[in-house]
Amino acid sequence: MSSASPARPTRILLADDHALVRRGLRLILDAEPDLTVVAEAANGAEAVEAAAPEAVDLAILDIAMPRMTGLQAAREISRRAPGIRLLILSMYDNEQYFFEALKAGASGYVLKSVADRDLLEACRAAMRGEPFLYPGAVTALIRHYLQRDRLGQSMPESILTPREEEIVKLIAEGNSAKRIAETLFISVKTVDRHRANILQKLGMRDRLDLTRYAIRAGLIEP
């Protein structure tokens, strides 16, 4: 009796805060015999909870979601379930987002405008352990590498904890300390302490500085 079993489809978690986008992407993915969507999430926090390693092989995460971005979710899923492959979906051909996606552990960065063309290839590449890079990203990667090499620089690591990033995102979105405390189920005093620590770590002064940082780090959209 042969021990070989038929290859099962790649089990996909699909996270996007727009139900119509999820429906459209699900139609594309579920039409393929080797791919199947087994879970959906409407924000990054839901995606992290749904990313069970025994149930999901690949997580496709929209970069811009409420509560927790796709980048934040990718970092957390990488930490909790390193065996799950990750793809980031974005509307933006943005070098900073692209590099942050790679740093977060993603195998690829797929532009929504061409998702119907690129997403299937990106999924299969991720499951083969290969990166998926759209043409503009390849150009950016080469240019960035050459620039870093010329200047003798290395890419900076994130110096904020996941909780601090969450608070920066909420501050940059215009939430008050009271609202942030309610959202994260912590006290206003704890929010203020985190904010002071964040400003000190980043060498920044106020909300405007934090908002600029949040945009550069891909925590919120410009």
N, C-alpha and C positions, 0 to 999 in steps of 0.2 A: 504494500500500500504506500503510495507516494505521500511524503510529509509536506510537500509544497502545497500551499493554499493560495487561492486566487488573491491577487493584490486588492485590498479594499480601497475605496476612494479616499482621497485626502479629506479629512474632516475640518471644516472651516468655520471659524467664528467671524462674523461680519459686524463691525461696529461703525455706525454713522448716525448722527442725530436727526437726519432727515429720512422719514419712513419711505418716501418715494424713491430716494437714491438707493436705500437698502433693497427695495423690491426689484429695481432695475438690475442691480448688481447680482442679486440672487438668481434672477432669470438667466443671466449670462453664465453664472457658475454652475447652477444645477442642470443646465443643458448638456454639460460635459460628463461623460461616464466616469472619469477619474477624479471628479471634484464634487463635493456635496456640502452645502451649508447646514450645519447642525445646531447653530446658536446665533442669535442676534443680540446686539446691545445698542442702546440709544445714547450712551455717553461712556467716557473712559473708565469711570468707576465700575459701571455695570460690566464692561469688557473684562476688567481685571477679575471680577467675581466669577464670570462665566468661563474664564480660561483655565479649565481643569485639564491637567496634562493627560489624564486617562481618557478624555472625551474629545480633545481638540488637538489637531496637528499644526494648524496654521491660523494665525489671527490677522485679519485685514482691518486696519484701524484708520479711520479718518483723522487727519491731523488736527482739525478744528472742531472740538466737541466741548460741551459745557461740563462743569464740575471737574473734569480731568481731561487734558488733551490726549490725542493719540500718542504723542511723544512721551508724556508722563506714563500713560498706560503701558506703552512698550517697555519702558525701563522697569516698571513694576512687574510685568509679566516675565521679562527676562530674568528678574531676580527670583521670582516665585517658581517659575516653570521654564527653566532654560532650554528644555527640549522643544518647546513650541516655536515654530518659525514665525516671523513677523514681516508684514508688508505695511507701509504707510501710504495712504491715499491723500492726495492734496489737489486743490484747485490751482495752487501756485507753483510756478516754475521758479522757485526761490532757493538760491544756493545755501543760505543759512539753514533753512528748514531741511534741505537735503542732507547736509552734514550732520545736523542734530539727529536726523533719523538713523543715520549710520551709527552714530555714537550711542544711540538708544538700543542698538542691537538689531535693527531692521535689516532684512536681506535685500530690500528694494524700496523704491519710491516711485509710485505710479501716479501720473497726472490724471485727474478725473476726466479731463476733456478728451482723452484718448483711452479711457479705461476699457471701452468695448474692444479695442485693438490690443492693448498691452496687458490687461489684467491676467488673462489665462496663461500667457507666457511667463509673467512674473510669478504666479503661483507655482508653476511647474519648476521654474528655476530655483525658487526658494526651497522646495522639497528635495531638489537635487543637491542642495547645499551651495548653490551658486548665487552670486549677486545679480539683481536685475537693475540695470541703469538705462534710463532713456537717454537719447543722444545728447541733449543739453547738459545732463548730469555728468556724463563722461567728460565733456569739455570742461565743466566746472571743476571736477575732481583733478584732472590733469593740471589745469591752471593753478589751482590751490596748492597742489603738491609742489609744483615748480617754484611757486612763490615762497612757500614755507622752506623749501630746500635752500633757496637763494638767501633767505634771511636767517637761516639756521634755527627756525622755530618749530615747536611741536604744538599740536592742537590742545587748547586748554581743557582740562576736565571740569565738569560741573562742581562747584564748591558748595552748592546748596543741597540740603537733604530733600527727599521727596515731599515732606510736609511743608518745608519752607517754600519750595516751588509752588505748591498748591496755594499757599497764602499769597505769594507774589502774584499769581494768576488772578486770584480773587480781588486783590487790591487794585491791580491794573484794570480790571473790568469795572471799577468804580464802586465796589461794595464797601460799606462802612465796617468798622471793627465789630460792631454789634451784629451786623448781618453775617460777617465771616464766622463769628463765634457760633451763631445759630446753625449755619451750614455745616460746620465741622464738629459741632457738639463739644466745644471747648469754651472756656471763659474769655471774656473780653480782655482780662489781664494777661492771659496766655497769648492771645493774638498780639497784644501790644509788645509783649516780650519777644515773640518771634520776629515782629516787624523791626524792632530795635537791633536784634541779632543779624537780621538779613541786611539792613542798611550798613551795619558795621563790617560784615563780611565783604560786601560788594563795594565798600567805600563810597556809598551814595548818601544823598541828603533827604530826598522827599519822594512823594508818590510819582511825580513826573519822571524822575530818574528810574524808579522801579518799573514804570510803564514802558520806557524805552528799552530797559533790560528784558522785560517780558516779551517784547516784539522780537528783539534780536535772538532770544533763546527759543523762539517758536512756541511760547506759552499762550500767546494771543495773536490774533491776526492784525496786520497793520491797518 
